[in-house]
Amino acid sequence: MTETGPIHDLTAPDAGEIADMARAAIEALPDAFRAAAAAVSLRVEEFAPDTMLDEMQIEDPFELTGVYDGIPVTEKSVMDQPMGPDTIWLFRRPILDEWAMRGDVGLGDLVAHVFVHELAHHFGWSDAQIAAIDRWWE
């Protein structure tokens, strides 16, 4: 029994709750980044679409927790015709799976980490640059 009732009464957060956690991460950002982060579209899906997994050559959909889809601000030009809004995709089931397997981090912290990692791509950072300052896996 938990404080809220029997364990079988607990349910995993839905897509809306995951999105709320990502929005809370935006509010926690320094002022200089908050407005730009709020301008990026946020999508929460169960898993990455098959076309996205194929493009990234990922066979196991549980391996992808988030993706930035857009043109980094460091590469944007006034000559560019946008194909759609810059979007950060968060994938609920892989995030929940990683959270359950890790067991050493709060779900809100993990969602914030994935969101901020993808937001860093929006600002033009490479995976190597992000890893140099965010040693999350340690």
Order of alpha helices (4+ residues) and beta strands (2+ residues): alpha-alpha-beta-alpha-beta-beta-alpha-alpha-alpha
